[in-house]
């Protein structure tokens, strides 16, 4: 078996990872009868679907051509957050003097050790997604490429699997945009970034979405000279502009050279074999030579080679076409995760898989549109969001009231030296019903859970204001937003009536 690029360097940690998520010498089972559910794709959506169906008593087959665990475990959430954690420690040591803690030798980063730690932790997490675990759950695991040959049959490794229901969970992959000269140079995507063993002295990144911003900040903190090119007029274009501005300022403080509104981007080989990046930005022309280039923009659904036409499944360049109950155009075949969702997050894939279980196996009517999906970007400070932004509400014709609590007025944030951020909540005008929220600050990804819970269960800002939060905590900012709402209920008329009542009560 040829070692996959994601498993380089093939050290003891990646050998352990491979032994769990694509073991050498694995023998596929022999199909025996019709399956209740066949799942194609062993990423988050596929694993949750397969495990859930088996746990409910279904006869299940799971097909994976590469590594179980998908992007999240192997080339996404898990390795990136390990790297971010190391970069944050470096920044904390660098900035320790502000707290009266002196580190005379300064900060030095052993990048090889950083990456080895990441590989070790990834391997340690991998048993949860392992072939052995799913075999022990009673699932028939087939390693190989699965292809539909008709509406109720899939072929894998020369064997034909009959099914009543199926779920496509093949995900998406990095897809580089049409940049002139890109085919002439070597570049990284998230699929081989985590195989680096040497810190690039000069690191170029194209794309200022979550991956681009997270890695730009982290590598700058490790000591790389980072150039970040974005073309949309600002970093993190999906986020609240005020939130993105705070993160942008933080990136610049960490030493990231940000080239905004990049146009006429061209790539070529430099004289020494490096990459020459030419771009017009900020009304100037730049020529930057970088040792490594990360392309962090563009995704493509994994629809090739699935035989979708043979099964009567419609698809586009955005992925498999599904209805709100996640059925494809073949009503017995469903889809979940990045292959069909505009929300390409692990947690979204997880809950879409749960919808498939309800709808495919038990004639449920769970709707994807009913899910309240938060997301987070793990820069420092973090940005987390759920529901509508102000611009979204305006486009939908929804009138809103907005309440913002700055962290600069929250005691714990002040004491921790983490005052760059806010909690912002949008409610339907004249009510306390949440329609959207943004949190910017340390651990914003954890804090957004409270607001997501409130939105999902119809808990209004008034009840949040009446919920006691520990003091001092940063999460107290959420309760303070509720206080801001309550103050709007004290209208001049109400205040006048209360004043008169209190005056009368003094008699």
N, C-alpha and C positions, 0 to 999 in steps of 0.2 A: 504494500500500500504506500503510495506517495504521500509524503508529509504535506499537509495543506499550508498555504502561506500564513494563515492566521496563527499557526502553531510554531512559527519561528521566533526566537531561536528554540531549537528542540531540546531544551534542558530538562532537568528532572521535573520541573513544575508543569511544563507543557506536555511532557510525557504522561504525567498523571492526569492532566486535563483530557488528553486524547483517550486514555484508557477508560475514562468515564463517559465521554460524550460521542466518541466514535471508535470503539475498541477494535483493535486489529484482530482479525480472525473471527469476527462476529458472523454467526451463521443465521441467516433468516429462517423463520419458521415456515412450515408448509401450511398453506391455507386449508382450513377445514370447515366447509360450510359458508354461509352468508354472514357477513358482519352487520351488526346494527349500525356501526359508525366506523368509517375509515377516514383518518385525518392525514392530510398531506402537509408536512411542514412541522418541524420540531422546535420552533421558537415558542415564545410565551403563549400565543393564542392556541397553537397546536397542542402544547403540553397540557394546558389547562383543560382544553376540550377532551383530550384523550383520558387524562386522569379522572376528570369529573364523570365522564360517561362510564368508565370502568367501575368507579366507585358506586354508581347507581345500578350496576348489574348488567350493563351492556357488554356485548362481545365487540371488542375494539381492536383495530389495527392502526398503527402509527408508522408513517413513512418519513424518513429524513435522508437527504442525499449528502449533507455535509456534517455539521456539528450540531448535536442536540444542544438546546439552550439558545440557539439563534443568535441574533445580533446582541441582545441584551447581555448575555453572559460572556460572549466571546469577543465582541468588537464594539461594544456600546456602553451601556450603563455601568456595568461592573468595572471594567478596566479604567474607564474615564474617571469614575469617582475615586478610585484608588489613587490616581495621579493627582487629581484635584486636592485630595486630602494631604498629600505630601507637599504640594505647592503652598497650601495654606499654612502648614507648619513652618515652611521657610519664611513666609511673609510675617508670621507671628514673631519669629526670632529676629528678623530684620527690624521690626517695629517695636521690639520690647523696650527700647530706651524711653519711649513715651510713657511707660508705666514705672520708670525708675529701675528697670531691670537691665543691667548692662551686660552685653555679650562682647567682650573685647576682641575676640578673633573674627567677629562678623559671621556672615552666612556662607557656607560652602555646601554645595549639593552634590552628592554622589548619584549621578543620574542612573548609572548601572544598577545601583542598589534600589533606587526608586522603582525601576522597571521590574527588577527581580521580585520585589515585594508585591507589586501588582500581579505578576504571574503566579506567585505563591497563593495569594488570596483568591484569585480567580479559580485556581485548581481546588482550593479548599472548599469553595462554594459549589463547585460543579457536581458533587454527588447528588444534589437535589434534582438535577436535570439529567441524571445518568441513565444509560441503557439498562443497567442492572435494576435501578429503581422501577423503571416502567415495566420491565419484564416481571418483576416481583408483584406489581399491581395487577398482573393478569393480562397485560396488553401484549399483543403480537407486534413486535418492533421489527420493521424492515428497513435496513440501511441500503439506500440506492435511490435512483430517480423513479418517481411514480408518474405514470402517464395514463390518462383516461383513454380507453379504447371504445367505450360506448357509454350510455347514460347511467349505467349501474355497475361498471367494471373498470378496475384500475390494474395496470400491469406494472410490476416492479421486479427487477432481476429475473425476468423470464417467467414469473408466476402471475397468475390472474386472480385478483381479489374481487369477489362479488360483495356488494353492499346494498343496504336499504337506504342509508343516509351517508352523506360524506361532508367533510368540511375542508375547504381550501384555506391553508394558513401558511402560505409560502413566503410571506413578507415582501420586503423590498431591499434594494441594494443601492450602494453609492453609484451615481451616474454623473459623470463629469459634463459640464455644460460645453457648448461649442466655442471654446476660447482659441483664437488663432495661436498656433504654435504648441498647443498642449500635447499633441501627439508626438512632438519632437523632443520632449523632455520627460525625465522621470519625475513622478509625483506620488504623493501619499493620499489615501483616503482613510476613513475610519477603519477600513478593513485591513490595512497594514501599518497604520500609525503606531499601534501598540506592540509592534515587533522591533521598534527602534531600540538600539543598545547604546548609542552615543548621542549626546545632547548636541543638536545643531547649533553652531555658533550664530548663524543667521537663518532665521526661520520665517518663511513667507506663508501666509494663510489667505486663501481666497474664499470669501463668504463670512459674513458677520452675523449668522444666526447663532443658535445656542452652542453647537459644536465649535464653530469658529471662535466665538468669544470665550468659551470655557478653556479651550486649548491655548488661545493667545495669551490669556492671563497666566495660566499655569506655566507655560514655557518661558514667559518673561520672568516669572518669579524664580525659575530654575537658573536663569542667567542667559537665555538666548536673546539675541537682538531680533525682536518680532515685528514684522510688517503685516498689518491686517488690512486687506482691501475689501471694501464693500461698495455696492453699486446702487443701493436703494435710497440714499439720502439720509441714512442713519443706521446704527446697529440695531439688532433685534427688532425688525420692523413690525412684528406681530404684537409687540408689547405696548403698554401705555407709554407715550412719548416721554413723560416726566420720569418714569421708571428707567427707560432705556438711557436717558441722559445721565442719571446717577451712575449707572454701570459704565457708561462711556468714560466718564471722568475718572472712575476707579481704574479702568484699563490704562488710561494715559498716565496716571500716577505710578502704575506698576512698570511703566517703560514701553508700553506697546505704541508703535508708530502707526497711527490710524490714517489711512488714505480714504477719505470720504468721497462719495459720489464718483467712484472710479469709472472712467470711460476709456475707450480705445485700448483696452487691456490686451497685451500681446506677450507671448512667452517665447524664449529662445535659449539656446545653450550659450553660456558665457565662455570666455576663453579657457578658463581652468576647469571646465566641465560642470560648473554650477549652473543654476537657473537664473537667467536674466528676465526680470519682470519689468515691463514698460507699461506705464499707465498715466493717464491724465486725471488729476484729482486736485481739488481746492484751487482751481484756476492755474495749476502748474503741471509740468510734465516731470515724471519721476522715472528713474532707472535704478532698480534695486537688484543687487546680486544676492541670492540666497543659496544656502547649502542644501536645504530641504524645502519642499513646497507641499503644503497640505491643501487639497481642494475639498472644501467643506460646504459645498452647495450642490443640490441636485440629488434626487432619488428616483429610482425606476422600479416598478413592480415586477416581481418574479413570476411572469406568466409564460415564459418561453418553455417549450418542451413538455407542457402539461397535457397537451391534447384536448384543450378546452373546447375546440370546435366539435370534436367527436362526441362530447357529452352535452352539447347544446348550451354551452355557457358563453355568454357575451362578455367581452372585455374591451377596454380602451387603453390608451397610453397611461392612464391614471390607475389602472388596475381592473379587477373583476367587478362587474356591475352587479349591485345587490339592491334589494328593496329595504324598507325600514326594519324588516324582521330578519335581515341579513341572508335572505334567500337569493341565489343566483337565478338566472333565467331557466335553469333546470330546478324545479321546485324541491327536488330531493337532495340538492347539493347547496350547502351554505358556505359562507366565507367569514373570516374574522381576522382582525389585525391589520398590519400595514398593507396587505394585498388589496384591501377594499376601503380603508378608513382614511379620512382627512386628518385624523388625530393619530399621529404615528408615535405613540407612547406605549411603554410596556403595560402600564396600568389600564390604558384604554383597551389594549389587546386582551388583557385578562378578563375584563368585564364583558367585552364582546363575545368572548368564548362562553361565558356563562349564559348569555342570551341564546347562543346556538344550542346549548344543552336543553334549555327550556323549550325552544321552538321546534327543534328537529326531533327530539325524543319524546316530548310530552305535549305536542300540539299547543305550545304556549304562544303568546302574542307579545312577547317582550320586544320593545322598540329601541333601536340604536339612538333615535332622536331624543328619547327620554333620559338618557344618561347625562349626568352632570359631571363633566370631565375637567379636573384641574390639571395644570402643568407647572413645571418649575424649570428654571435655568440656574445652574449651580456655579455661577460666577460669584465673586465677592464684591458687593453684597449680592445675595440671591434675589431673583425675581420669581414670584409665583402668581398665578392668575386662575380665576374660574369665572365662567359665565361671560357676560357681555362687557366690552369696553364702551366708553362713551360714544365713540364713532359708530360702533355696531348698533347701539340703541337708537342713535339718530337715523341711521340707514333704515332701521326697522320701524321707525315712527313711534318709538316708545319714549314717552317723557319720563325723565328720571330726576331724582335729587342725588347729589353726590356729597359724601362726607369723607374728609381726609384727616387722619391723625399723623402728624409728623413724629418720627422717632426722636427728634431733637427735644421733644417735650415729654419723653418717657424716661423715667428715672433709671431703669435698668440699662437702657441703651446708652444713656449718658455715662453711667458708671463703667460700662464695658468698653467705652470708646467706639461705639458702633452706631452713630447717630445719623448716618447717611441712609435714609429710607423713610417709608411711610406705610400706613395701612389706608387704603382707599376703597370705599364701598359705594356701589350704586344701588339705589332702591327705586321702585316704581314711585312716581311723583305723588306726594301726599300720603304715602303709606310707608311701612317699614319692611316691605317685602324685598328681599335681596334679589337682584338680577345680575350682579357681577361684582367682582372684587379683585384687587391687586395688592400684593404685599411685597415690599422691597426691604430687605434687611437680612441680618444673619438668621439662618434657619427659616427663611420665608417658606421654603418647601414644606416644612413641618407645620408652620402656622396656618397655611392655607386650608389645612384639613378641617379646622373648626368652622371656617366660612363655607366650605363645601358641604359639611354636615348640615349647616343651617339652611343652605339653599335646597339641598335634597329633601329635607324634612319640613320645609315651610316654617322654619323658626325665624322670626323677624328680629330686626335690630333692637326693638324694645326689650325682648326677652334676653338677648345677648347682654344688654346693659344691666339687666337684673341678675346676671350670672356672676358670682364672686370668682375672681381670678386671683391667684397668689400674687403678693407684692414682695419684692420687686421682680417682675418678669417683663420681657419684651412683649409677650402675648397679651399683657394687660392693655396694649394699644388697641386690640380688637374690642375690648370692653369700653374703652374710651370713645371709640367710634359710635358705639351705642349711646353713650352719654351725649355726644354731639347731636344725634337724632332726637333724643328726649328733650333737648333744649329748644328744638323747633316747635315742640308741642306747647311751650310756654308762650303763647301769643299775648299781645298787649291786652286783649279782652280777658283771657284767663288770668293773667297776672293782676289785672285790676280787680277781678272778683276775689282772688285770694287775698289781696291786700285789704280789701274791705272786710272780708271775713275775719282776718287776723286782728284788724283794728277793733271789730265788734267784740271779739273774744277777750280783749284786754279789759273790757268794762267790768 
